[in-house]
Amino acid sequence: MELAMKPEQMKKKFFTPWVIALTLIAINGLIFLAIRFFWGIGAVTNLSNEHPWGIWIGIDVAAGVALAAGGFTTAALGHIMHRDKYEAVIRPALLTAMLGYTFVAVSVAVDLGRYYSIWHPLIYWNGNSALFEVGMCVMIYVTVLYIEFLPIVTERFIGRVNLPGVLSRLNGTIDKILRALDRGLNKTMFIFIIAGVVLSCLHQSSLGTLMIIAGPKMHPLWQTPVLPLLFLLSAFSVGFPMVIMESITASKSFGLKPETHILSKLGSMVGPLLGIYLAFKLGDMFIRETFVYLTELTTESVMFSIEILLGVVIPLRMFLSNEVRKSPTGLYIASVLVIFGVLLNRINNFLVAYTPPYETASYFPSIGEISVTLGFVCMEILLYRFFVKHFPIISIPDKAGINKAKYSIKGA
């Protein structure tokens, strides 16, 4: 019998040896970030006119957008398809997406030379630009994610507003505002959920359009007219593995039992999604006859082979196995491989496959670039831990429901 699950605040202490290590890495990233803003982007990066973007775009933005896909895939599954049995993973997926897209937006600002002009697309529209469409969708979707998170905030504070001192006079007013906001969101949330799914599909695919524009500067193994479709299919494929990985990691961190029965059902959907992605990927390669490039021993052919073998073929086989789907360890390994594959795909598309027409020196990220990227990852993890400690996000077995079930069994 499956126990009733209820979102609760995690009561574990915040700082552990691992959290302290993550905090130090985050601080190191913030130091290099400060250098970037005070002394310019050239002070901490190896970017140049030949290589105008690096890992801040390839990893922090392109990969970050893809890996945050768990938000819209679980929203579609739970709310649009009304699969209530997945309710326990929707809130953690929403939080992961919200933090992921927030740092994607921050990463774009960090990478821009004139970061203070990031608001310009809101005023100066260019409907012919793929990047304009990506920027507008991401900005709107970030707003939608925060709106979707508001019911969790109202649930946390309704009836619990307790401001100190003279501010206590505002307790009643704030509580009424929260209740009114909660009622309004209950009636309109379906609009934001549908908008979030549509916006995600739009900008996930449009990121692929950006690299089509690169034309012959991009290696034929990745350059294809169906690149937007491949980007969208890979985002669909990595959504549930991100949810599985996050759920198992959080369960381990907070000493909870993994919800294997839910995660296994999610895992059963990953295999077909990976199969569809692989079919389009290989089909496109054979139609364009770009498989001939795999006979050459080059960096591109090796990276492409690793991406397909480790990131698609092996986890596809694992997710099709009942034994793997019943094992938290198996699910975790398979999910990490899919995440690795999509991460490597974005790195390959934006960095490995791209060759400037007049290249005089190759690009490799500086210590500053790597530090900022790692710092952002650690800050996301730390913020995730903060939110689950202060808001009802992670679901645990409902004690009241368990006691009621026990009472019913005894009464029978």
PyMOL commands that set and color helices and strands:
alter all, ss='L'
color gray80, all
select helices_A, chain A and resi 17-39+41-43+55-67+70-80+84-111+115-117+120-123+130-157+165-212+215-217+227-253+260-288+290-295+299-319+322-325+328-352+367-390+399-411
alter helices_A, ss='H'
color red, helices_A
select strands_A, chain A and resi 5-8+394-397
alter strands_A, ss='S'
color yellow, strands_A
deselect
rebuild
show_as cartoon
